[in-house]
Amino acid sequence: MENKKEVKRRKLEGVVVSDKMEKTATVEVERFKKHSRYLKYFKTSKKYKAHDEKNEYKTGDKVVIESSRPLSKDKRWVIVSKI
């Protein structure tokens, strides 16, 4: 009997901002954070390098990325689909 765990992977939505690398796209994810003292919401963004096996996603595409095992020094995400 194998003891395999189901891994709950994080999914994020973002926009492809760069597709110049081979099999890699840079995806910018925007989110709202709440200020701890003033309780006001503000927008922050972060860029993730995501794996794109067929180089099919281009700059400006809205995509869903999913966490994965480390694929390289910076890549820990895989592009799942286009929105």
Contacts in CASP RR format, 6 or more apart in sequence:
PFRMAT RR
TARGET T0000
AUTHOR 0000-0000-0000
METHOD contacts of the structure
MODEL  1
MENKKEVKRRKLEGVVVSDKMEKTATVEVERFKKHSRYLKYFKTSKKYKA
HDEKNEYKTGDKVVIESSRPLSKDKRWVIVSKI
9 66 0 8 1.000
9 67 0 8 1.000
9 68 0 8 1.000
10 66 0 8 1.000
10 67 0 8 1.000
11 64 0 8 1.000
11 65 0 8 1.000
11 66 0 8 1.000
11 67 0 8 1.000
11 80 0 8 1.000
12 27 0 8 1.000
12 29 0 8 1.000
12 48 0 8 1.000
12 64 0 8 1.000
12 65 0 8 1.000
12 77 0 8 1.000
13 29 0 8 1.000
13 62 0 8 1.000
13 63 0 8 1.000
13 64 0 8 1.000
13 65 0 8 1.000
13 83 0 8 1.000
14 27 0 8 1.000
14 28 0 8 1.000
14 29 0 8 1.000
14 30 0 8 1.000
14 62 0 8 1.000
14 63 0 8 1.000
14 64 0 8 1.000
14 65 0 8 1.000
15 27 0 8 1.000
15 28 0 8 1.000
15 60 0 8 1.000
15 61 0 8 1.000
15 62 0 8 1.000
15 63 0 8 1.000
16 25 0 8 1.000
16 26 0 8 1.000
16 27 0 8 1.000
16 57 0 8 1.000
16 58 0 8 1.000
16 59 0 8 1.000
16 60 0 8 1.000
16 61 0 8 1.000
16 63 0 8 1.000
17 26 0 8 1.000
17 27 0 8 1.000
17 28 0 8 1.000
17 47 0 8 1.000
17 59 0 8 1.000
17 60 0 8 1.000
18 25 0 8 1.000
18 26 0 8 1.000
18 59 0 8 1.000
19 25 0 8 1.000
19 26 0 8 1.000
19 52 0 8 1.000
19 55 0 8 1.000
19 57 0 8 1.000
19 58 0 8 1.000
19 59 0 8 1.000
21 49 0 8 1.000
22 55 0 8 1.000
23 51 0 8 1.000
23 52 0 8 1.000
23 53 0 8 1.000
23 55 0 8 1.000
24 49 0 8 1.000
24 50 0 8 1.000
24 51 0 8 1.000
24 52 0 8 1.000
24 75 0 8 1.000
25 49 0 8 1.000
25 50 0 8 1.000
25 52 0 8 1.000
25 57 0 8 1.000
25 63 0 8 1.000
25 79 0 8 1.000
26 47 0 8 1.000
26 48 0 8 1.000
26 49 0 8 1.000
26 50 0 8 1.000
27 47 0 8 1.000
27 48 0 8 1.000
27 49 0 8 1.000
27 50 0 8 1.000
27 63 0 8 1.000
27 65 0 8 1.000
27 77 0 8 1.000
27 79 0 8 1.000
28 45 0 8 1.000
28 46 0 8 1.000
28 47 0 8 1.000
28 48 0 8 1.000
29 45 0 8 1.000
29 46 0 8 1.000
29 47 0 8 1.000
29 48 0 8 1.000
29 65 0 8 1.000
30 43 0 8 1.000
30 44 0 8 1.000
30 45 0 8 1.000
31 43 0 8 1.000
31 44 0 8 1.000
31 45 0 8 1.000
31 46 0 8 1.000
32 41 0 8 1.000
32 42 0 8 1.000
32 43 0 8 1.000
32 44 0 8 1.000
33 41 0 8 1.000
33 42 0 8 1.000
33 43 0 8 1.000
33 44 0 8 1.000
34 40 0 8 1.000
34 41 0 8 1.000
35 41 0 8 1.000
35 42 0 8 1.000
48 65 0 8 1.000
48 76 0 8 1.000
48 77 0 8 1.000
49 72 0 8 1.000
49 74 0 8 1.000
49 75 0 8 1.000
49 77 0 8 1.000
50 63 0 8 1.000
50 65 0 8 1.000
50 75 0 8 1.000
50 77 0 8 1.000
50 78 0 8 1.000
50 79 0 8 1.000
51 68 0 8 1.000
51 71 0 8 1.000
51 75 0 8 1.000
51 77 0 8 1.000
51 78 0 8 1.000
51 79 0 8 1.000
52 79 0 8 1.000
57 63 0 8 1.000
57 79 0 8 1.000
57 82 0 8 1.000
61 82 0 8 1.000
62 82 0 8 1.000
62 83 0 8 1.000
63 79 0 8 1.000
63 80 0 8 1.000
63 81 0 8 1.000
63 82 0 8 1.000
63 83 0 8 1.000
64 79 0 8 1.000
64 80 0 8 1.000
64 81 0 8 1.000
64 82 0 8 1.000
64 83 0 8 1.000
65 77 0 8 1.000
65 78 0 8 1.000
65 79 0 8 1.000
65 80 0 8 1.000
66 77 0 8 1.000
66 78 0 8 1.000
66 80 0 8 1.000
67 76 0 8 1.000
67 77 0 8 1.000
68 76 0 8 1.000
68 77 0 8 1.000
68 78 0 8 1.000
69 76 0 8 1.000
70 76 0 8 1.000
71 78 0 8 1.000
END
